[in-house]
């Protein structure tokens, strides 16, 4: 059994900090679960454009308020504590945080560790040789 605690991830390589969000990567590919799982803080007032071309992501909001805009349709969906969304179509989207939002994020295939969004809004598929230096 694997046991992880958020406090133990802080300040380590499992903590990825960007201007819009901080992601604590509690489970990663090397853990062998077939998915990665993150505890992610989205900062209040930010808007983040994303499209996970190489991954499926599901996100469960456990704190805060915001909205997700589906780029293809213009639909805007309110996100609050208790809302889950699953990007089953690799949906291009914009996530806007009205307050700080705490999100539990699951990725398939699992992230390796250091991934951040490329210019296309996606995370790269990292192989072992590249896992030291992700796109920025
Ligand atoms: C909700 C979302 O996609 N935020 C960006 C960060 C990402 N989920 C991560 O790597 O934890």
Boltz pocket constraint, residues with backbone or C-beta under 6 A from the ligand:
constraints:
  - pocket:
      binder: B
      contacts: [[A, 21], [A, 22], [A, 23], [A, 24], [A, 38], [A, 39], [A, 40], [A, 50], [A, 57], [A, 59], [A, 95], [A, 103], [A, 105], [A, 115]]
      max_distance: 6.0
